[in-house]
Amino acid sequence: MRTSFQNVREVLAHLDGLGLFHMDLSLNRMHRALGALDLTRPPFTVVQILGTNGKGSTAAFLASLCMAHGCKTGLYTSPHFVSPEERIRVDGRTWPAESWTAHANEIMAAAPDLTYFEFLTVLALLLFREEKVDVAVLEAGLGGRHDATTAVPADLLCYAPIALDHRDVLGPTLTAIATDKAAAVRGPAPVCTAPQFPEAARCLEEAARAHKAMLFQAAPLPAASAPGLGLAGPHQLVNAGLALAAWRHLAPLLGKNADNTAAQAHGLAHAFLPGRLQSVPGTKDYPPMLLDGAHNPHGMRALLWALDAADIRPAGAVFSCLGDKDWRTSALMLKHWLGEAPLVIPALDNPRAADPREVARACDGLPPATATVFEGPRALPDALAAARRLEGAGPERPVLLTGSLYLLAEFFALFPHLLAAVPPKALP
């Protein structure tokens, strides 16, 4: 096994060799790594974000709130679209992989057996320590009990809505999934939660009670707040409300005023996360589009709700999905909502992808038949070219691109400039 890296290319090659989806459900390796690297208690405040839908958005809102109040802020999210660099940000800026080599060698010397997600989690912590951040917002990857971020002592935990996902790993029922996620409650640190299904709420209440942790219910922001949010859609009122409740508990730990309404508004308005109902103008390669990573029924429901609330009727949709997700439910929800608007289905360049012809057949089972399949090495560019030709496609009727984060990844790989945003700054 390699013990040292000469450059960042070798670091990235090592990560590729570990396998993005390899999991080994245990925290033992993480605890050993954190102990060896003197990160058992990081020198910054830590917030862990858990849940199923809305974790990334909640993390983006909270990080933006921290920055708006003048805190140097580390943000660790997953997955990435094009490069693992996207997962680690300091004050809103992606931390360049060129600076990873020395820290990657520290990790290999201390814990050469870490998985992909564990390695990047430890790397993020080392970079945050080097940059002397005041606070780190860590988004859990999968579950809670054995997630790498759970090995890091947290000063505050936030739970976005918990729903059915990753049933092959976490369990077949909502109770099983919520029990695993609630197992991240590991001490008396306060716990903030968005509104939950009753089964999930019960699991969180039991975990908080067992660890004598205060459990706080976060209310969604009022509907009138939606135009002032950096992330679009009425479902973001839930995520923004959770982030704001978390900030109010976090502010005293950071020596900040929890009631600075101007800074709060600034932070919520400047939150950014690519692929969350992201609006992009048209070019010669694609029409005006809305990009959203809805990849399960809960996410699809939130997306369609957001489009209804904004009175947006897309000219059509580009849709692809993974075969190991509940793609049929999501696809039929979208098809029913689109009605006669065309559905463009490119084949994903992913071994887990659902067969696009099978997806098209399922969608066309709801009349009228509107699905067109694109396959081959230019499946997505050809699908986007077809989307440009859809009747009515334009700024008033953008084309929706959704169904899988991997579809968005292929889109962003073609157009990486759309991943970037102007980082928010603190108020003067």
C-alpha positions as CSV (number, residue, x, y, z in Angstrom):
1,M,0.0,0.0,0.0
2,R,1.2,3.5,-0.8
3,T,2.6,5.3,2.2
4,S,3.3,8.7,0.8
5,F,2.2,11.0,-2.1
6,Q,4.4,13.1,-4.3
7,N,1.6,15.3,-5.7
8,V,-2.1,15.8,-5.7
9,R,-2.6,13.5,-8.7
10,E,-1.4,10.7,-6.6
11,V,-3.7,11.7,-3.8
12,L,-6.7,11.7,-6.2
13,A,-5.6,8.4,-7.6
14,H,-5.5,6.9,-4.1
15,L,-9.1,8.2,-3.5
16,D,-10.3,6.7,-6.8
17,G,-8.7,3.4,-5.8
18,L,-10.5,3.3,-2.5
19,G,-13.9,3.3,-4.3
20,L,-16.5,6.0,-3.9
21,F,-19.1,3.6,-2.6
22,H,-17.0,1.3,-0.5
23,M,-18.3,1.3,3.1
24,D,-17.1,-0.5,6.2
25,L,-19.6,0.3,8.9
26,S,-17.4,1.1,12.0
27,L,-16.0,4.2,13.7
28,N,-12.9,2.5,14.9
29,R,-10.7,3.7,12.0
30,M,-11.9,7.2,12.4
31,H,-11.3,7.3,16.2
32,R,-7.7,6.0,15.6
33,A,-7.1,8.6,13.0
34,L,-8.4,11.5,15.0
35,G,-6.4,10.4,18.0
36,A,-3.2,10.1,16.1
37,L,-3.7,13.5,14.4
38,D,-4.7,15.3,17.6
39,L,-8.2,15.9,16.4
40,T,-10.0,14.1,19.1
41,R,-11.2,17.5,20.1
42,P,-10.9,19.9,17.2
43,P,-9.9,23.5,18.0
44,F,-13.1,24.9,16.5
45,T,-16.8,24.6,17.0
46,V,-18.4,21.7,15.2
47,V,-22.0,21.4,13.9
48,Q,-23.1,18.1,12.4
49,I,-25.9,18.1,9.9
50,L,-27.9,14.9,9.4
51,G,-31.2,13.7,7.8
52,T,-32.3,12.6,4.4
53,N,-33.5,15.5,2.3
54,G,-32.2,19.0,2.9
55,K,-28.9,18.2,4.6
56,G,-26.8,20.1,2.0
57,S,-29.2,23.0,1.9
58,T,-29.3,23.3,5.7
59,A,-25.5,23.2,5.8
60,A,-25.2,25.9,3.1
61,F,-27.7,28.2,4.9
62,L,-25.9,27.7,8.3
63,A,-22.4,28.2,6.8
64,S,-23.7,31.4,5.1
65,L,-25.2,32.6,8.4
66,C,-21.9,32.0,10.2
67,M,-20.0,34.0,7.5
68,A,-22.5,36.8,7.6
69,H,-21.7,37.2,11.3
70,G,-18.0,37.4,10.7
71,C,-17.0,33.8,11.6
72,K,-14.3,32.1,9.6
73,T,-16.3,29.0,8.4
74,G,-15.4,25.6,7.1
75,L,-18.0,23.7,5.2
76,Y,-17.8,20.0,4.4
77,T,-20.5,18.5,2.2
78,S,-21.1,15.5,-0.1
79,P,-21.3,14.2,-2.7
80,H,-19.4,16.2,-5.2
81,F,-20.4,16.7,-8.8
82,V,-17.1,16.9,-10.7
83,S,-14.1,17.0,-8.2
84,P,-13.8,16.1,-4.5
85,E,-12.5,19.6,-4.1
86,E,-16.1,20.7,-4.0
87,R,-16.6,19.0,-0.7
88,I,-14.3,21.2,1.3
89,R,-14.8,25.0,1.5
90,V,-13.5,27.8,3.6
91,D,-15.5,31.0,3.7
92,G,-17.5,29.8,0.7
93,R,-14.5,29.1,-1.5
94,T,-13.5,25.6,-2.7
95,W,-10.2,24.6,-1.1
96,P,-7.8,23.7,-3.9
97,A,-6.6,20.1,-4.1
98,E,-3.1,21.4,-4.8
99,S,-2.8,22.0,-1.0
100,W,-3.9,18.5,-0.1
101,T,-0.7,16.5,-0.5
102,A,1.1,17.2,2.8
103,H,-2.1,16.6,4.8
104,A,-2.8,13.4,2.8
105,N,0.6,12.1,3.8
106,E,-0.2,12.9,7.5
107,I,-3.3,10.8,7.1
108,M,-1.5,7.9,5.4
109,A,1.1,7.9,8.2
110,A,-1.6,7.8,10.9
111,A,-4.4,5.7,9.4
112,P,-3.7,4.1,6.0
113,D,-6.8,2.0,6.1
114,L,-9.5,4.8,5.9
115,T,-12.3,4.6,3.4
116,Y,-13.0,7.3,0.8
117,F,-15.4,9.2,2.9
118,E,-13.3,8.8,6.1
119,F,-10.2,10.0,4.3
120,L,-11.9,13.2,3.0
121,T,-13.5,13.8,6.4
122,V,-10.2,13.8,8.1
123,L,-8.6,15.8,5.4
124,A,-11.3,18.5,5.8
125,L,-10.6,18.6,9.5
126,L,-6.9,19.0,9.0
127,L,-7.5,21.8,6.5
128,F,-10.0,23.6,8.8
129,R,-7.4,23.4,11.6
130,E,-4.7,24.8,9.4
131,E,-6.9,27.6,8.3
132,K,-7.9,28.4,11.9
133,V,-11.7,28.3,11.2
134,D,-14.0,29.4,14.0
135,V,-16.7,26.9,13.1
136,A,-17.0,23.8,10.9
137,V,-20.3,22.7,9.4
138,L,-20.1,18.9,8.7
139,E,-22.7,17.2,6.5
140,A,-23.1,13.5,7.3
141,G,-22.7,11.2,4.3
142,L,-25.0,8.3,5.1
143,G,-26.9,7.5,8.2
144,G,-25.6,8.5,11.5
145,R,-24.5,5.6,13.7
146,H,-21.4,4.8,11.7
147,D,-21.0,8.0,9.6
148,A,-17.4,9.3,9.7
149,T,-18.6,12.7,10.8
150,T,-20.1,11.1,14.0
151,A,-16.6,10.3,15.2
152,V,-16.0,14.0,15.5
153,P,-17.2,15.6,18.8
154,A,-20.1,18.0,17.9
155,D,-21.2,21.1,19.7
156,L,-24.6,21.0,18.0
157,L,-26.5,18.6,15.8
158,C,-29.1,19.4,13.2
159,Y,-31.6,17.0,11.7
160,A,-33.1,17.8,8.3
161,P,-36.3,15.8,7.4
162,I,-35.7,12.1,7.6
163,A,-37.3,9.9,4.9
164,L,-36.9,6.6,3.2
165,D,-33.5,6.3,1.4
166,H,-30.5,3.9,1.4
167,R,-32.8,1.1,2.6
168,D,-30.3,-1.5,1.6
169,V,-27.8,-0.1,4.1
170,L,-29.9,1.6,6.9
171,G,-32.9,-0.7,7.0
172,P,-36.2,-1.2,5.2
173,T,-38.5,1.0,7.3
174,L,-38.6,4.7,8.3
175,T,-38.1,3.7,11.9
176,A,-35.0,1.7,11.1
177,I,-33.5,4.6,9.1
178,A,-34.4,7.1,11.8
179,T,-33.0,4.9,14.5
180,D,-29.6,4.8,12.7
181,K,-29.6,8.5,12.1
182,A,-30.6,9.3,15.7
183,A,-27.7,7.2,16.9
184,A,-25.4,10.1,16.0
185,V,-26.8,11.7,19.2
186,R,-23.8,10.7,21.4
187,G,-23.7,13.2,24.3
188,P,-25.5,16.3,25.8
189,A,-24.8,18.6,22.8
190,P,-28.1,20.3,21.8
191,V,-30.1,18.8,18.9
192,C,-32.2,21.0,16.5
193,T,-34.7,19.2,14.3
194,A,-36.9,20.2,11.4
195,P,-40.5,18.9,11.5
196,Q,-40.3,15.1,11.2
197,F,-42.6,12.2,10.4
198,P,-43.9,10.8,13.7
199,E,-41.7,7.7,13.6
200,A,-38.6,9.7,13.0
201,A,-39.6,12.3,15.7
202,R,-40.0,9.5,18.2
203,C,-36.5,8.1,17.5
204,L,-34.9,11.6,17.9
205,E,-36.8,12.2,21.1
206,E,-35.6,8.8,22.6
207,A,-32.0,9.4,21.6
208,A,-32.0,12.9,23.0
209,R,-33.5,11.7,26.3
210,A,-31.0,8.9,26.6
211,H,-28.1,11.3,26.3
212,K,-29.7,14.2,28.3
213,A,-29.4,16.4,25.2
214,M,-31.8,19.3,24.8
215,L,-34.0,18.8,21.7
216,F,-35.3,21.9,19.9
217,Q,-38.0,21.9,17.3
218,A,-37.2,24.4,14.4
219,A,-40.2,26.0,12.7
220,P,-40.1,26.6,9.0
221,L,-39.7,30.3,8.0
222,P,-43.0,32.0,7.0
223,A,-43.8,31.8,3.3
224,A,-43.2,35.6,3.0
225,S,-39.5,34.9,3.6
226,A,-39.1,32.7,0.5
227,P,-38.1,35.6,-1.9
228,G,-35.2,36.5,0.4
229,L,-33.6,33.1,0.4
230,G,-30.5,32.3,-1.6
231,L,-31.9,28.8,-2.4
232,A,-35.2,28.6,-4.2
233,G,-38.4,26.7,-3.4
234,P,-40.9,26.6,-0.5
235,H,-39.2,23.4,0.8
236,Q,-36.2,25.7,1.6
237,L,-38.3,27.4,4.2
238,V,-37.9,24.3,6.3
239,N,-34.1,24.1,5.7
240,A,-33.6,27.8,6.3
241,G,-35.7,27.7,9.5
242,L,-33.6,24.8,10.8
243,A,-30.4,26.6,10.0
244,L,-31.6,29.8,11.7
245,A,-32.7,27.9,14.8
246,A,-29.3,26.2,14.8
247,W,-27.5,29.6,14.5
248,R,-29.4,31.0,17.5
249,H,-28.0,28.1,19.6
250,L,-24.6,28.4,18.0
251,A,-24.1,32.1,18.2
252,P,-23.3,32.2,22.0
253,L,-20.6,29.6,21.5
254,L,-19.0,31.8,18.9
255,G,-19.4,35.1,20.9
256,K,-21.9,36.4,18.4
257,N,-25.2,38.2,18.7
258,A,-27.9,35.7,18.1
259,D,-30.5,38.4,17.3
260,N,-28.7,40.4,14.6
261,T,-31.6,40.3,12.1
262,A,-29.7,42.2,9.4
263,A,-26.8,39.6,9.4
264,Q,-29.4,36.8,9.5
265,A,-31.1,38.1,6.4
266,H,-27.8,38.7,4.7
267,G,-26.7,35.1,5.4
268,L,-29.9,33.5,4.3
269,A,-30.0,35.5,1.1
270,H,-26.4,34.5,0.1
271,A,-26.6,30.8,0.6
272,F,-25.6,28.8,-2.5
273,L,-25.5,25.1,-3.3
274,P,-25.4,24.0,-6.9
275,G,-28.1,21.8,-8.2
276,R,-30.8,22.9,-5.8
277,L,-33.5,24.4,-8.1
278,Q,-30.6,26.3,-9.7
279,S,-31.6,28.6,-12.5
280,V,-29.1,28.9,-15.4
281,P,-29.5,31.0,-18.6
282,G,-29.6,29.3,-22.0
283,T,-26.5,29.0,-24.3
284,K,-25.9,27.5,-27.7
285,D,-25.5,24.2,-25.9
286,Y,-28.6,24.1,-23.8
287,P,-31.8,26.0,-23.2
288,P,-32.6,28.0,-20.1
289,M,-32.7,25.4,-17.4
290,L,-33.6,24.6,-13.8
291,L,-31.2,22.1,-12.2
292,D,-32.4,20.0,-9.3
293,G,-31.0,16.9,-7.7
294,A,-34.3,15.3,-6.7
295,H,-33.4,11.6,-6.6
296,N,-36.1,10.1,-4.5
297,P,-39.9,10.5,-4.1
298,H,-39.5,12.9,-1.1
299,G,-37.2,15.1,-3.1
300,M,-39.3,14.9,-6.2
301,R,-42.4,15.9,-4.2
302,A,-40.5,19.0,-2.9
303,L,-39.4,19.9,-6.4
304,L,-42.8,19.8,-7.9
305,W,-44.3,21.7,-5.0
306,A,-41.7,24.4,-5.6
307,L,-42.5,24.6,-9.3
308,D,-46.2,24.9,-8.5
309,A,-45.6,27.6,-5.9
310,A,-43.5,29.6,-8.4
311,D,-46.1,29.0,-11.2
312,I,-43.4,27.5,-13.4
313,R,-44.4,25.1,-16.1
314,P,-41.3,23.8,-17.8
315,A,-41.3,23.2,-21.5
316,G,-40.1,19.7,-20.7
317,A,-37.7,17.7,-18.6
318,V,-34.4,15.9,-19.0
319,F,-34.6,13.0,-16.6
320,S,-32.3,10.1,-15.7
321,C,-32.0,8.0,-12.5
322,L,-30.2,5.2,-10.8
323,G,-31.7,1.7,-10.9
324,D,-31.2,1.1,-7.1
325,K,-33.3,4.1,-6.2
326,D,-37.1,4.2,-6.1
327,W,-36.9,5.6,-9.6
328,R,-40.3,4.4,-10.8
329,T,-42.2,6.4,-8.2
330,S,-40.2,9.5,-8.9
331,A,-40.4,9.2,-12.6
332,L,-44.2,8.7,-12.6
333,M,-44.7,11.6,-10.3
334,L,-42.7,13.8,-12.7
335,K,-44.5,12.4,-15.8
336,H,-48.0,12.9,-14.2
337,W,-47.0,16.5,-13.4
338,L,-45.6,17.3,-16.8
339,G,-48.7,16.1,-18.6
340,E,-48.1,16.6,-22.3
341,A,-44.7,18.3,-21.9
342,P,-41.9,16.1,-23.4
343,L,-39.6,13.9,-21.3
344,V,-36.0,13.6,-22.6
345,I,-34.1,10.6,-21.1
346,P,-30.4,10.3,-21.7
347,A,-28.5,7.2,-20.6
348,L,-26.3,7.8,-17.6
349,D,-22.6,6.9,-17.8
350,N,-22.9,5.0,-14.6
351,P,-23.0,1.2,-13.9
352,R,-25.9,1.8,-11.4
353,A,-28.0,3.7,-13.9
354,A,-31.5,2.5,-14.7
355,D,-32.1,1.3,-18.2
356,P,-33.3,4.5,-20.0
357,R,-35.6,2.4,-22.3
358,E,-37.2,0.9,-19.2
359,V,-37.7,4.3,-17.7
360,A,-39.2,5.6,-20.9
361,R,-41.6,2.6,-21.1
362,A,-42.7,3.2,-17.5
363,C,-43.3,6.9,-18.1
364,D,-45.2,6.3,-21.4
365,G,-47.5,4.0,-19.5
366,L,-49.1,7.2,-18.4
367,P,-50.6,8.7,-21.6
368,P,-49.6,10.6,-23.6
369,A,-46.4,8.9,-24.6
370,T,-43.8,11.8,-24.6
371,A,-40.5,10.1,-23.7
372,T,-37.5,10.2,-26.0
373,V,-34.3,8.2,-25.2
374,F,-30.8,9.2,-26.0
375,E,-28.0,6.6,-25.7
376,G,-24.3,6.4,-26.7
377,P,-21.2,8.4,-25.8
378,R,-23.0,11.7,-26.5
379,A,-26.3,10.9,-24.7
380,L,-26.4,14.0,-22.6
381,P,-25.2,16.6,-25.1
382,D,-27.6,15.2,-27.6
383,A,-30.4,15.3,-25.1
384,L,-29.6,18.9,-24.3
385,A,-29.6,19.8,-28.0
386,A,-33.0,18.2,-28.2
387,A,-34.2,20.1,-25.2
388,R,-33.2,23.4,-26.9
389,R,-35.6,22.5,-29.7
390,L,-38.6,21.8,-27.4
391,E,-41.6,24.0,-28.2
392,G,-41.8,27.0,-25.9
393,A,-38.4,26.4,-24.3
394,G,-37.1,29.8,-23.1
395,P,-36.7,32.0,-20.0
396,E,-40.4,31.9,-19.2
397,R,-40.5,28.1,-19.7
398,P,-37.1,26.7,-18.8
399,V,-36.3,23.0,-19.2
400,L,-36.0,21.0,-16.0
401,L,-33.0,18.7,-15.5
402,T,-33.5,16.3,-12.6
403,G,-33.7,12.7,-11.3
404,S,-30.2,11.9,-10.2
405,L,-27.2,13.7,-8.7
406,Y,-25.2,11.8,-11.3
407,L,-27.1,13.4,-14.1
408,L,-26.2,16.8,-12.6
409,A,-22.6,15.6,-12.3
410,E,-22.5,14.8,-16.0
411,F,-24.0,18.2,-16.8
412,F,-21.6,20.1,-14.5
413,A,-18.6,18.2,-16.0
414,L,-19.6,19.7,-19.3
415,F,-20.2,23.2,-17.8
416,P,-18.1,23.4,-14.6
417,H,-18.4,27.2,-14.3
418,L,-22.0,26.7,-13.1
419,L,-20.7,25.1,-9.9
420,A,-19.3,28.4,-8.6
421,A,-21.0,31.3,-6.8
422,V,-19.7,34.5,-5.3
423,P,-19.0,33.7,-1.7
424,P,-21.0,35.6,0.9
425,K,-19.2,38.1,3.1
426,A,-19.9,39.5,6.5
427,L,-21.8,42.7,6.8
428,P,-19.7,45.8,7.3
